[in-house]
Amino acid sequence: MGSLIPDKYAAVGSGTEIAIGVIEEGYKEHIKIKEAKDLVTRAIKSAINRDAMSGDGIDFLIITKDGVTEESVKF
C-alpha cells in the first residue's frame, strides 16, 4: 500500500473493524507463519460473513529473511 506504520499488524478495507477484532484477540509476539495465516484467514472469513464487500479470498505476501512467497486463497 505504500504506508509505513509502527504497528505489528493492520487491516484495511470495508471489513476492517471486524477483521481487526479477530486479529487483536489472536495476535501474539513471535507468532509462527502458519498460526498467522490461520489467524488472518479467520479474520477475513469473519469480515466476509458480515460484509459482502470484503471480497472472496486472501492474497498472502509473506516476507521473511529467507525470501518472499505469494499465495492466493479463494473461498
All heavy atoms as a GROMACS GRO file, in nm:
protein
  564
    1MET      N    1   0.081  -0.119   0.000
    1MET     CA    2   0.000   0.000   0.000
    1MET      C    3   0.086   0.126   0.000
    1MET      O    4   0.034   0.232  -0.022
    1MET     CB    5  -0.091   0.000   0.121
    1MET     CG    6  -0.198  -0.107   0.111
    1MET     SD    7  -0.326  -0.096   0.236
    1MET     CE    8  -0.363   0.077   0.237
    2GLY      N    9   0.210   0.113   0.033
    2GLY     CA   10   0.295   0.230   0.034
    2GLY      C   11   0.293   0.305   0.165
    2GLY      O   12   0.333   0.420   0.170
    3SER      N   13   0.248   0.241   0.272
    3SER     CA   14   0.242   0.306   0.402
    3SER      C   15   0.344   0.246   0.496
    3SER      O   16   0.385   0.131   0.480
    3SER     CB   17   0.103   0.288   0.464
    3SER     OG   18   0.005   0.348   0.385
    4LEU      N   19   0.383   0.323   0.594
    4LEU     CA   20   0.473   0.274   0.698
    4LEU      C   21   0.412   0.310   0.831
    4LEU      O   22   0.390   0.428   0.860
    4LEU     CB   23   0.612   0.338   0.683
    4LEU     CG   24   0.716   0.295   0.784
    4LEU    CD1   25   0.741   0.145   0.774
    4LEU    CD2   26   0.845   0.371   0.763
    5ILE      N   27   0.380   0.208   0.910
    5ILE     CA   28   0.321   0.230   1.041
    5ILE      C   29   0.398   0.149   1.144
    5ILE      O   30   0.457   0.046   1.112
    5ILE     CB   31   0.171   0.191   1.043
    5ILE    CG1   32   0.152   0.044   1.002
    5ILE    CG2   33   0.090   0.282   0.952
    5ILE    CD1   34   0.010  -0.006   1.014
    6PRO      N   35   0.399   0.193   1.269
    6PRO     CA   36   0.475   0.122   1.372
    6PRO      C   37   0.403  -0.002   1.428
    6PRO      O   38   0.461  -0.076   1.505
    6PRO     CB   39   0.492   0.228   1.481
    6PRO     CG   40   0.371   0.315   1.467
    6PRO     CD   41   0.342   0.319   1.319
    7ASP      N   42   0.279  -0.024   1.389
    7ASP     CA   43   0.200  -0.134   1.444
    7ASP      C   44   0.255  -0.270   1.398
    7ASP      O   45   0.317  -0.281   1.294
    7ASP     CB   46   0.054  -0.122   1.401
    7ASP     CG   47  -0.008   0.008   1.447
    7ASP    OD1   48   0.031   0.059   1.555
    7ASP    OD2   49  -0.094   0.061   1.375
    8LYS      N   50   0.226  -0.374   1.476
    8LYS     CA   51   0.267  -0.510   1.442
    8LYS      C   52   0.173  -0.574   1.340
    8LYS      O   53   0.207  -0.673   1.279
    8LYS     CB   54   0.270  -0.597   1.568
    8LYS     CG   55   0.362  -0.547   1.677
    8LYS     CD   56   0.505  -0.570   1.640
    8LYS     CE   57   0.592  -0.527   1.757
    8LYS     NZ   58   0.732  -0.543   1.731
    9TYR      N   59   0.052  -0.520   1.324
    9TYR     CA   60  -0.046  -0.572   1.229
    9TYR      C   61  -0.140  -0.459   1.191
    9TYR      O   62  -0.149  -0.357   1.260
    9TYR     CB   63  -0.124  -0.690   1.288
    9TYR     CG   64  -0.189  -0.660   1.420
    9TYR    CD1   65  -0.311  -0.597   1.428
    9TYR    CD2   66  -0.127  -0.696   1.539
    9TYR    CE1   67  -0.371  -0.568   1.549
    9TYR    CE2   68  -0.185  -0.668   1.661
    9TYR     CZ   69  -0.307  -0.604   1.665
    9TYR     OH   70  -0.365  -0.576   1.786
   10ALA      N   71  -0.210  -0.479   1.080
   10ALA     CA   72  -0.306  -0.379   1.034
   10ALA      C   73  -0.410  -0.448   0.947
   10ALA      O   74  -0.388  -0.560   0.898
   10ALA     CB   75  -0.236  -0.270   0.954
   11ALA      N   76  -0.521  -0.383   0.929
   11ALA     CA   77  -0.625  -0.429   0.837
   11ALA      C   78  -0.684  -0.305   0.771
   11ALA      O   79  -0.698  -0.201   0.835
   11ALA     CB   80  -0.733  -0.505   0.912
   12VAL      N   81  -0.713  -0.316   0.642
   12VAL     CA   82  -0.776  -0.205   0.570
   12VAL      C   83  -0.891  -0.259   0.487
   12VAL      O   84  -0.894  -0.377   0.452
   12VAL     CB   85  -0.674  -0.131   0.479
   12VAL    CG1   86  -0.566  -0.065   0.559
   12VAL    CG2   87  -0.615  -0.224   0.376
   13GLY      N   88  -0.984  -0.175   0.458
   13GLY     CA   89  -1.097  -0.214   0.375
   13GLY      C   90  -1.228  -0.204   0.449
   13GLY      O   91  -1.235  -0.165   0.565
   14SER      N   92  -1.333  -0.244   0.379
   14SER     CA   93  -1.468  -0.227   0.434
   14SER      C   94  -1.496  -0.317   0.555
   14SER      O   95  -1.582  -0.285   0.636
   14SER     CB   96  -1.573  -0.252   0.326
   14SER     OG   97  -1.564  -0.386   0.278
   15GLY      N   98  -1.423  -0.427   0.571
   15GLY     CA   99  -1.443  -0.516   0.684
   15GLY      C  100  -1.340  -0.500   0.794
   15GLY      O  101  -1.324  -0.586   0.880
   16THR      N  102  -1.271  -0.386   0.794
   16THR     CA  103  -1.161  -0.364   0.888
   16THR      C  104  -1.200  -0.385   1.034
   16THR      O  105  -1.129  -0.453   1.108
   16THR     CB  106  -1.104  -0.221   0.871
   16THR    OG1  107  -1.047  -0.211   0.742
   16THR    CG2  108  -0.999  -0.190   0.976
   17GLU      N  109  -1.311  -0.326   1.075
   17GLU     CA  110  -1.349  -0.333   1.217
   17GLU      C  111  -1.367  -0.478   1.263
   17GLU      O  112  -1.327  -0.514   1.372
   17GLU     CB  113  -1.477  -0.253   1.244
   17GLU     CG  114  -1.459  -0.104   1.228
   17GLU     CD  115  -1.467  -0.056   1.084
   17GLU    OE1  116  -1.502  -0.136   0.994
   17GLU    OE2  117  -1.436   0.062   1.060
   18ILE      N  118  -1.427  -0.558   1.179
   18ILE     CA  119  -1.450  -0.698   1.214
   18ILE      C  120  -1.318  -0.775   1.213
   18ILE      O  121  -1.286  -0.847   1.307
   18ILE     CB  122  -1.551  -0.761   1.116
   18ILE    CG1  123  -1.686  -0.689   1.130
   18ILE    CG2  124  -1.565  -0.911   1.141
   18ILE    CD1  125  -1.780  -0.711   1.015
   19ALA      N  126  -1.241  -0.759   1.108
   19ALA     CA  127  -1.115  -0.832   1.094
   19ALA      C  128  -1.017  -0.796   1.205
   19ALA      O  129  -0.952  -0.884   1.263
   19ALA     CB  130  -1.053  -0.807   0.957
   20ILE      N  131  -1.006  -0.668   1.236
   20ILE     CA  132  -0.908  -0.625   1.336
   20ILE      C  133  -0.945  -0.678   1.474
   20ILE      O  134  -0.857  -0.711   1.555
   20ILE     CB  135  -0.888  -0.472   1.335
   20ILE    CG1  136  -0.747  -0.436   1.385
   20ILE    CG2  137  -0.989  -0.401   1.419
   20ILE    CD1  138  -0.638  -0.464   1.291
   21GLY      N  139  -1.073  -0.693   1.501
   21GLY     CA  140  -1.116  -0.751   1.629
   21GLY      C  141  -1.067  -0.894   1.645
   21GLY      O  142  -1.020  -0.934   1.752
   22VAL      N  143  -1.078  -0.972   1.539
   22VAL     CA  144  -1.031  -1.111   1.542
   22VAL      C  145  -0.879  -1.115   1.557
   22VAL      O  146  -0.824  -1.193   1.636
   22VAL     CB  147  -1.074  -1.187   1.414
   22VAL    CG1  148  -1.014  -1.326   1.409
   22VAL    CG2  149  -1.227  -1.194   1.406
   23ILE      N  150  -0.810  -1.028   1.484
   23ILE     CA  151  -0.664  -1.024   1.490
   23ILE      C  152  -0.617  -0.982   1.629
   23ILE      O  153  -0.525  -1.042   1.686
   23ILE     CB  154  -0.606  -0.932   1.381
   23ILE    CG1  155  -0.635  -0.993   1.243
   23ILE    CG2  156  -0.457  -0.912   1.401
   23ILE    CD1  157  -0.606  -0.900   1.127
   24GLU      N  158  -0.679  -0.879   1.685
   24GLU     CA  159  -0.640  -0.833   1.820
   24GLU      C  160  -0.654  -0.944   1.923
   24GLU      O  161  -0.573  -0.956   2.014
   24GLU     CB  162  -0.724  -0.713   1.862
   24GLU     CG  163  -0.683  -0.585   1.793
   24GLU     CD  164  -0.772  -0.468   1.828
   24GLU    OE1  165  -0.886  -0.488   1.878
   24GLU    OE2  166  -0.730  -0.354   1.802
   25GLU      N  167  -0.758  -1.024   1.909
   25GLU     CA  168  -0.781  -1.133   2.004
   25GLU      C  169  -0.676  -1.243   1.991
   25GLU      O  170  -0.632  -1.301   2.091
   25GLU     CB  171  -0.919  -1.193   1.982
   25GLU     CG  172  -0.950  -1.309   2.073
   25GLU     CD  173  -1.080  -1.377   2.039
   25GLU    OE1  174  -1.148  -1.337   1.942
   25GLU    OE2  175  -1.115  -1.472   2.110
   26GLY      N  176  -0.631  -1.273   1.869
   26GLY     CA  177  -0.544  -1.389   1.848
   26GLY      C  178  -0.397  -1.360   1.828
   26GLY      O  179  -0.316  -1.452   1.832
   27TYR      N  180  -0.359  -1.232   1.809
   27TYR     CA  181  -0.219  -1.200   1.782
   27TYR      C  182  -0.134  -1.215   1.906
   27TYR      O  183  -0.176  -1.183   2.017
   27TYR     CB  184  -0.205  -1.057   1.728
   27TYR     CG  185  -0.062  -1.019   1.705
   27TYR    CD1  186   0.005  -1.060   1.591
   27TYR    CD2  187   0.009  -0.947   1.800
   27TYR    CE1  188   0.138  -1.028   1.571
   27TYR    CE2  189   0.141  -0.914   1.781
   27TYR     CZ  190   0.206  -0.955   1.666
   27TYR     OH  191   0.338  -0.924   1.648
   28LYS      N  192  -0.012  -1.263   1.887
   28LYS     CA  193   0.087  -1.268   1.995
   28LYS      C  194   0.224  -1.244   1.934
   28LYS      O  195   0.248  -1.268   1.816
   28LYS     CB  196   0.082  -1.403   2.067
   28LYS     CG  197   0.111  -1.521   1.978
   28LYS     CD  198   0.090  -1.652   2.050
   28LYS     CE  199   0.113  -1.767   1.951
   28LYS     NZ  200   0.066  -1.892   1.999
   29GLU      N  201   0.315  -1.194   2.016
   29GLU     CA  202   0.452  -1.172   1.970
   29GLU      C  203   0.512  -1.305   1.926
   29GLU      O  204   0.482  -1.409   1.984
   29GLU     CB  205   0.537  -1.113   2.083
   29GLU     CG  206   0.509  -0.968   2.112
   29GLU     CD  207   0.562  -0.874   2.003
   29GLU    OE1  208   0.670  -0.901   1.946
   29GLU    OE2  209   0.493  -0.774   1.978
   30HIS      N  210   0.594  -1.301   1.824
   30HIS     CA  211   0.665  -1.420   1.774
   30HIS      C  212   0.570  -1.528   1.722
   30HIS      O  213   0.602  -1.647   1.731
   30HIS     CB  214   0.760  -1.476   1.879
   30HIS     CG  215   0.850  -1.372   1.938
   30HIS    ND1  216   0.948  -1.309   1.865
   30HIS    CD2  217   0.855  -1.317   2.061
   30HIS    CE1  218   1.010  -1.222   1.942
   30HIS    NE2  219   0.956  -1.224   2.061
   31ILE      N  220   0.456  -1.487   1.668
   31ILE     CA  221   0.362  -1.582   1.612
   31ILE      C  222   0.427  -1.653   1.492
   31ILE      O  223   0.500  -1.592   1.415
   31ILE     CB  224   0.230  -1.510   1.571
   31ILE    CG1  225   0.120  -1.610   1.539
   31ILE    CG2  226   0.253  -1.411   1.459
   31ILE    CD1  227  -0.018  -1.547   1.525
   32LYS      N  228   0.404  -1.780   1.479
   32LYS     CA  229   0.458  -1.858   1.367
   32LYS      C  230   0.378  -1.825   1.241
   32LYS      O  231   0.261  -1.786   1.247
   32LYS     CB  232   0.446  -2.008   1.396
   32LYS     CG  233   0.516  -2.052   1.523
   32LYS     CD  234   0.664  -2.048   1.507
   32LYS     CE  235   0.729  -2.104   1.632
   32LYS     NZ  236   0.862  -2.053   1.655
   33ILE      N  237   0.440  -1.841   1.125
   33ILE     CA  238   0.375  -1.808   0.999
   33ILE      C  239   0.245  -1.886   0.981
   33ILE      O  240   0.143  -1.830   0.943
   33ILE     CB  241   0.471  -1.829   0.880
   33ILE    CG1  242   0.582  -1.724   0.885
   33ILE    CG2  243   0.396  -1.822   0.747
   33ILE    CD1  244   0.690  -1.741   0.781
   34LYS      N  245   0.245  -2.013   1.009
   34LYS     CA  246   0.123  -2.095   0.995
   34LYS      C  247   0.012  -2.041   1.085
   34LYS      O  248  -0.103  -2.028   1.042
   34LYS     CB  249   0.153  -2.241   1.030
   34LYS     CG  250   0.030  -2.328   1.049
   34LYS     CD  251  -0.002  -2.407   0.925
   34LYS     CE  252  -0.110  -2.509   0.948
   34LYS     NZ  253  -0.245  -2.460   0.953
   35GLU      N  254   0.046  -2.008   1.210
   35GLU     CA  255  -0.053  -1.953   1.303
   35GLU      C  256  -0.105  -1.818   1.253
   35GLU      O  257  -0.224  -1.790   1.263
   35GLU     CB  258   0.007  -1.935   1.441
   35GLU     CG  259   0.044  -2.062   1.513
   35GLU     CD  260   0.117  -2.032   1.642
   35GLU    OE1  261   0.224  -1.968   1.637
   35GLU    OE2  262   0.068  -2.073   1.748
   36ALA      N  263  -0.014  -1.736   1.199
   36ALA     CA  264  -0.054  -1.604   1.149
   36ALA      C  265  -0.148  -1.618   1.029
   36ALA      O  266  -0.248  -1.546   1.020
   36ALA     CB  267   0.069  -1.523   1.112
   37LYS      N  268  -0.116  -1.710   0.939
   37LYS     CA  269  -0.203  -1.732   0.823
   37LYS      C  270  -0.341  -1.782   0.867
   37LYS      O  271  -0.443  -1.738   0.814
   37LYS     CB  272  -0.140  -1.829   0.726
   37LYS     CG  273  -0.024  -1.769   0.647
   37LYS     CD  274   0.050  -1.870   0.563
   37LYS     CE  275  -0.034  -1.928   0.455
   37LYS     NZ  276   0.042  -2.023   0.369
   38ASP      N  277  -0.344  -1.871   0.966
   38ASP     CA  278  -0.472  -1.920   1.018
   38ASP      C  279  -0.551  -1.805   1.081
   38ASP      O  280  -0.673  -1.795   1.063
   38ASP     CB  281  -0.451  -2.032   1.120
   38ASP     CG  282  -0.400  -2.160   1.058
   38ASP    OD1  283  -0.407  -2.175   0.933
   38ASP    OD2  284  -0.352  -2.247   1.133
   39LEU      N  285  -0.483  -1.719   1.155
   39LEU     CA  286  -0.548  -1.605   1.220
   39LEU      C  287  -0.604  -1.508   1.115
   39LEU      O  288  -0.719  -1.465   1.125
   39LEU     CB  289  -0.448  -1.533   1.311
   39LEU     CG  290  -0.499  -1.407   1.381
   39LEU    CD1  291  -0.619  -1.438   1.470
   39LEU    CD2  292  -0.386  -1.344   1.462
   40VAL      N  293  -0.525  -1.477   1.014
   40VAL     CA  294  -0.570  -1.387   0.909
   40VAL      C  295  -0.689  -1.449   0.834
   40VAL      O  296  -0.786  -1.380   0.803
   40VAL     CB  297  -0.455  -1.355   0.811
   40VAL    CG1  298  -0.506  -1.286   0.686
   40VAL    CG2  299  -0.352  -1.269   0.881
   41THR      N  300  -0.682  -1.577   0.808
   41THR     CA  301  -0.792  -1.645   0.740
   41THR      C  302  -0.921  -1.634   0.822
   41THR      O  303  -1.028  -1.602   0.767
   41THR     CB  304  -0.757  -1.792   0.712
   41THR    OG1  305  -0.640  -1.796   0.629
   41THR    CG2  306  -0.870  -1.866   0.643
   42ARG      N  307  -0.912  -1.657   0.952
   42ARG     CA  308  -1.030  -1.643   1.039
   42ARG      C  309  -1.082  -1.499   1.036
   42ARG      O  310  -1.203  -1.476   1.030
   42ARG     CB  311  -0.997  -1.682   1.183
   42ARG     CG  312  -0.994  -1.829   1.207
   42ARG     CD  313  -1.002  -1.870   1.355
   42ARG     NE  314  -0.959  -1.772   1.452
   42ARG     CZ  315  -0.837  -1.766   1.508
   42ARG    NH1  316  -0.744  -1.852   1.474
   42ARG    NH2  317  -0.810  -1.675   1.599
   43ALA      N  318  -0.991  -1.403   1.041
   43ALA     CA  319  -1.030  -1.262   1.041
   43ALA      C  320  -1.102  -1.224   0.911
   43ALA      O  321  -1.207  -1.158   0.914
   43ALA     CB  322  -0.908  -1.174   1.063
   44ILE      N  323  -1.047  -1.265   0.799
   44ILE     CA  324  -1.108  -1.232   0.670
   44ILE      C  325  -1.241  -1.303   0.653
   44ILE      O  326  -1.338  -1.244   0.606
   44ILE     CB  327  -1.013  -1.265   0.554
   44ILE    CG1  328  -0.884  -1.184   0.565
   44ILE    CG2  329  -1.080  -1.244   0.419
   44ILE    CD1  330  -0.902  -1.034   0.558
   45LYS      N  331  -1.248  -1.429   0.692
   45LYS     CA  332  -1.375  -1.501   0.682
   45LYS      C  333  -1.482  -1.434   0.767
   45LYS      O  334  -1.598  -1.424   0.726
   45LYS     CB  335  -1.358  -1.648   0.722
   45LYS     CG  336  -1.294  -1.732   0.614
   45LYS     CD  337  -1.288  -1.878   0.655
   45LYS     CE  338  -1.236  -1.965   0.543
   45LYS     NZ  339  -1.230  -2.106   0.580
   46SER      N  340  -1.445  -1.388   0.886
   46SER     CA  341  -1.541  -1.317   0.972
   46SER      C  342  -1.590  -1.190   0.903
   46SER      O  343  -1.710  -1.160   0.906
   46SER     CB  344  -1.478  -1.281   1.106
   46SER     OG  345  -1.453  -1.396   1.181
   47ALA      N  346  -1.500  -1.116   0.842
   47ALA     CA  347  -1.538  -0.993   0.773
   47ALA      C  348  -1.629  -1.024   0.655
   47ALA      O  349  -1.730  -0.955   0.634
   47ALA     CB  350  -1.413  -0.918   0.727
   48ILE      N  351  -1.594  -1.126   0.578
   48ILE     CA  352  -1.674  -1.163   0.460
   48ILE      C  353  -1.815  -1.204   0.502
   48ILE      O  354  -1.913  -1.169   0.436
   48ILE     CB  355  -1.605  -1.274   0.380
   48ILE    CG1  356  -1.482  -1.218   0.309
   48ILE    CG2  357  -1.701  -1.337   0.278
   48ILE    CD1  358  -1.393  -1.325   0.247
   49ASN      N  359  -1.827  -1.277   0.612
   49ASN     CA  360  -1.959  -1.322   0.658
   49ASN      C  361  -2.050  -1.206   0.696
   49ASN      O  362  -2.172  -1.218   0.690
   49ASN     CB  363  -1.945  -1.416   0.778
   49ASN     CG  364  -1.897  -1.553   0.738
   49ASN    OD1  365  -1.914  -1.595   0.624
   49ASN    ND2  366  -1.836  -1.624   0.831
   50ARG      N  367  -1.991  -1.093   0.734
   50ARG     CA  368  -2.072  -0.980   0.780
   50ARG      C  369  -2.073  -0.863   0.683
   50ARG      O  370  -2.144  -0.766   0.703
   50ARG     CB  371  -2.020  -0.935   0.916
   50ARG     CG  372  -2.047  -1.039   1.024
   50ARG     CD  373  -1.970  -1.008   1.150
   50ARG     NE  374  -1.993  -1.107   1.254
   50ARG     CZ  375  -1.934  -1.225   1.261
   50ARG    NH1  376  -1.848  -1.262   1.170
   50ARG    NH2  377  -1.960  -1.309   1.359
   51ASP      N  378  -1.987  -0.870   0.580
   51ASP     CA  379  -1.977  -0.759   0.486
   51ASP      C  380  -1.946  -0.814   0.348
   51ASP      O  381  -1.833  -0.853   0.319
   51ASP     CB  382  -1.865  -0.665   0.533
   51ASP     CG  383  -1.836  -0.553   0.434
   51ASP    OD1  384  -1.929  -0.511   0.363
   51ASP    OD2  385  -1.721  -0.508   0.428
   52ALA      N  386  -2.045  -0.816   0.263
   52ALA     CA  387  -2.029  -0.874   0.129
   52ALA      C  388  -1.923  -0.804   0.045
   52ALA      O  389  -1.867  -0.862  -0.047
   52ALA     CB  390  -2.162  -0.871   0.056
   53MET      N  391  -1.891  -0.681   0.077
   53MET     CA  392  -1.791  -0.606   0.001
   53MET      C  393  -1.648  -0.644   0.039
   53MET      O  394  -1.553  -0.595  -0.019
   53MET     CB  395  -1.812  -0.455   0.022
   53MET     CG  396  -1.946  -0.405  -0.028
   53MET     SD  397  -1.976  -0.442  -0.203
   53MET     CE  398  -1.852  -0.338  -0.277
   54SER      N  399  -1.631  -0.733   0.136
   54SER     CA  400  -1.497  -0.771   0.182
   54SER      C  401  -1.428  -0.870   0.089
   54SER      O  402  -1.315  -0.910   0.116
   54SER     CB  403  -1.504  -0.829   0.324
   54SER     OG  404  -1.528  -0.726   0.417
   55GLY      N  405  -1.493  -0.912  -0.017
   55GLY     CA  406  -1.427  -0.997  -0.115
   55GLY      C  407  -1.455  -1.144  -0.097
   55GLY      O  408  -1.546  -1.184  -0.024
   56ASP      N  409  -1.371  -1.225  -0.163
   56ASP     CA  410  -1.395  -1.369  -0.162
   56ASP      C  411  -1.266  -1.449  -0.148
   56ASP      O  412  -1.260  -1.564  -0.188
   56ASP     CB  413  -1.469  -1.412  -0.288
   56ASP     CG  414  -1.389  -1.386  -0.414
   56ASP    OD1  415  -1.281  -1.322  -0.406
   56ASP    OD2  416  -1.433  -1.428  -0.522
   57GLY      N  417  -1.162  -1.387  -0.093
   57GLY     CA  418  -1.037  -1.460  -0.077
   57GLY      C  419  -0.930  -1.373  -0.015
   57GLY      O  420  -0.954  -1.260   0.028
   58ILE      N  421  -0.810  -1.430  -0.011
   58ILE     CA  422  -0.694  -1.364   0.051
   58ILE      C  423  -0.574  -1.379  -0.042
   58ILE      O  424  -0.552  -1.486  -0.098
   58ILE     CB  425  -0.658  -1.429   0.186
   58ILE    CG1  426  -0.776  -1.429   0.281
   58ILE    CG2  427  -0.538  -1.360   0.249
   58ILE    CD1  428  -0.753  -1.511   0.406
   59ASP      N  429  -0.497  -1.274  -0.054
   59ASP     CA  430  -0.367  -1.280  -0.119
   59ASP      C  431  -0.262  -1.259  -0.011
   59ASP      O  432  -0.253  -1.151   0.048
   59ASP     CB  433  -0.353  -1.173  -0.227
   59ASP     CG  434  -0.445  -1.196  -0.344
   59ASP    OD1  435  -0.465  -1.313  -0.382
   59ASP    OD2  436  -0.499  -1.097  -0.398
   60PHE      N  437  -0.186  -1.365   0.018
   60PHE     CA  438  -0.077  -1.356   0.116
   60PHE      C  439   0.052  -1.318   0.044
   60PHE      O  440   0.084  -1.375  -0.061
   60PHE     CB  441  -0.054  -1.491   0.184
   60PHE     CG  442  -0.159  -1.531   0.283
   60PHE    CD1  443  -0.252  -1.628   0.251
   60PHE    CD2  444  -0.163  -1.473   0.408
   60PHE    CE1  445  -0.348  -1.667   0.341
   60PHE    CE2  446  -0.259  -1.512   0.500
   60PHE     CZ  447  -0.352  -1.608   0.467
   61LEU      N  448   0.127  -1.227   0.099
   61LEU     CA  449   0.262  -1.197   0.057
   61LEU      C  450   0.347  -1.208   0.183
   61LEU      O  451   0.338  -1.123   0.272
   61LEU     CB  452   0.273  -1.057  -0.004
   61LEU     CG  453   0.410  -1.017  -0.054
   61LEU    CD1  454   0.456  -1.108  -0.167
   61LEU    CD2  455   0.410  -0.872  -0.099
   62ILE      N  456   0.424  -1.314   0.192
   62ILE     CA  457   0.498  -1.343   0.314
   62ILE      C  458   0.646  -1.312   0.291
   62ILE      O  459   0.710  -1.369   0.202
   62ILE     CB  460   0.478  -1.490   0.356
   62ILE    CG1  461   0.329  -1.514   0.379
   62ILE    CG2  462   0.561  -1.522   0.480
   62ILE    CD1  463   0.291  -1.657   0.398
   63ILE      N  464   0.697  -1.220   0.372
   63ILE     CA  465   0.835  -1.175   0.359
   63ILE      C  466   0.911  -1.220   0.483
   63ILE      O  467   0.876  -1.183   0.595
   63ILE     CB  468   0.841  -1.021   0.345
   63ILE    CG1  469   0.755  -0.975   0.226
   63ILE    CG2  470   0.985  -0.974   0.333
   63ILE    CD1  471   0.731  -0.827   0.221
   64THR      N  472   1.014  -1.301   0.462
   64THR     CA  473   1.100  -1.347   0.571
   64THR      C  474   1.246  -1.326   0.532
   64THR      O  475   1.276  -1.286   0.419
   64THR     CB  476   1.078  -1.497   0.600
   64THR    OG1  477   1.126  -1.574   0.489
   64THR    CG2  478   0.932  -1.530   0.627
   65LYS      N  479   1.336  -1.357   0.623
   65LYS     CA  480   1.478  -1.345   0.592
   65LYS      C  481   1.520  -1.441   0.481
   65LYS      O  482   1.622  -1.422   0.416
   65LYS     CB  483   1.563  -1.368   0.717
   65LYS     CG  484   1.551  -1.505   0.778
   65LYS     CD  485   1.639  -1.515   0.902
   65LYS     CE  486   1.615  -1.635   0.984
   65LYS     NZ  487   1.644  -1.763   0.938
   66ASP      N  488   1.439  -1.543   0.457
   66ASP     CA  489   1.469  -1.643   0.354
   66ASP      C  490   1.413  -1.607   0.216
   66ASP      O  491   1.440  -1.676   0.120
   66ASP     CB  492   1.414  -1.780   0.396
   66ASP     CG  493   1.478  -1.829   0.524
   66ASP    OD1  494   1.601  -1.808   0.541
   66ASP    OD2  495   1.407  -1.886   0.608
   67GLY      N  496   1.334  -1.502   0.209
   67GLY     CA  497   1.280  -1.462   0.080
   67GLY      C  498   1.133  -1.424   0.087
   67GLY      O  499   1.078  -1.402   0.194
   68VAL      N  500   1.071  -1.419  -0.030
   68VAL     CA  501   0.932  -1.377  -0.043
   68VAL      C  502   0.852  -1.488  -0.108
   68VAL      O  503   0.897  -1.550  -0.204
   68VAL     CB  504   0.922  -1.249  -0.130
   68VAL    CG1  505   0.778  -1.208  -0.149
   68VAL    CG2  506   1.004  -1.137  -0.069
   69THR      N  507   0.733  -1.516  -0.053
   69THR     CA  508   0.642  -1.611  -0.115
   69THR      C  509   0.505  -1.546  -0.129
   69THR      O  510   0.467  -1.461  -0.049
   69THR     CB  511   0.628  -1.742  -0.034
   69THR    OG1  512   0.580  -1.710   0.098
   69THR    CG2  513   0.760  -1.815  -0.022
   70GLU      N  514   0.433  -1.588  -0.232
   70GLU     CA  515   0.298  -1.538  -0.257
   70GLU      C  516   0.203  -1.657  -0.260
   70GLU      O  517   0.239  -1.764  -0.307
   70GLU     CB  518   0.291  -1.466  -0.391
   70GLU     CG  519   0.371  -1.340  -0.398
   70GLU     CD  520   0.357  -1.271  -0.532
   70GLU    OE1  521   0.241  -1.239  -0.569
   70GLU    OE2  522   0.459  -1.252  -0.597
   71GLU      N  523   0.085  -1.634  -0.207
   71GLU     CA  524  -0.017  -1.739  -0.206
   71GLU      C  525  -0.155  -1.674  -0.212
   71GLU      O  526  -0.180  -1.577  -0.140
   71GLU     CB  527  -0.004  -1.823  -0.080
   71GLU     CG  528  -0.105  -1.933  -0.067
   71GLU     CD  529  -0.091  -2.010   0.064
   71GLU    OE1  530   0.016  -2.004   0.126
   71GLU    OE2  531  -0.190  -2.074   0.102
   72SER      N  532  -0.241  -1.726  -0.295
   72SER     CA  533  -0.380  -1.679  -0.302
   72SER      C  534  -0.472  -1.790  -0.253
   72SER      O  535  -0.454  -1.905  -0.289
   72SER     CB  536  -0.418  -1.641  -0.445
   72SER     OG  537  -0.347  -1.527  -0.485
   73VAL      N  538  -0.569  -1.750  -0.173
   73VAL     CA  539  -0.668  -1.844  -0.120
   73VAL      C  540  -0.806  -1.790  -0.156
   73VAL      O  541  -0.838  -1.676  -0.121
   73VAL     CB  542  -0.654  -1.860   0.034
   73VAL    CG1  543  -0.761  -1.953   0.087
   73VAL    CG2  544  -0.516  -1.905   0.074
   74LYS      N  545  -0.883  -1.867  -0.227
   74LYS     CA  546  -1.021  -1.829  -0.261
   74LYS      C  547  -1.117  -1.908  -0.174
   74LYS      O  548  -1.094  -2.023  -0.143
   74LYS     CB  549  -1.050  -1.857  -0.409
   74LYS     CG  550  -0.967  -1.774  -0.504
   74LYS     CD  551  -1.000  -1.628  -0.492
   74LYS     CE  552  -0.915  -1.547  -0.588
   74LYS     NZ  553  -0.916  -1.406  -0.556
   75PHE      N  554  -1.225  -1.843  -0.135
   75PHE     CA  555  -1.327  -1.910  -0.052
   75PHE      C  556  -1.445  -1.948  -0.137
   75PHE      O  557  -1.479  -1.893  -0.232
   75PHE     CB  558  -1.374  -1.818   0.061
   75PHE     CG  559  -1.263  -1.772   0.151
   75PHE    CD1  560  -1.244  -1.638   0.176
   75PHE    CD2  561  -1.176  -1.862   0.210
   75PHE    CE1  562  -1.143  -1.595   0.260
   75PHE    CE2  563  -1.075  -1.820   0.292
   75PHE     CZ  564  -1.058  -1.684   0.317
   0.00000   0.00000   0.00000
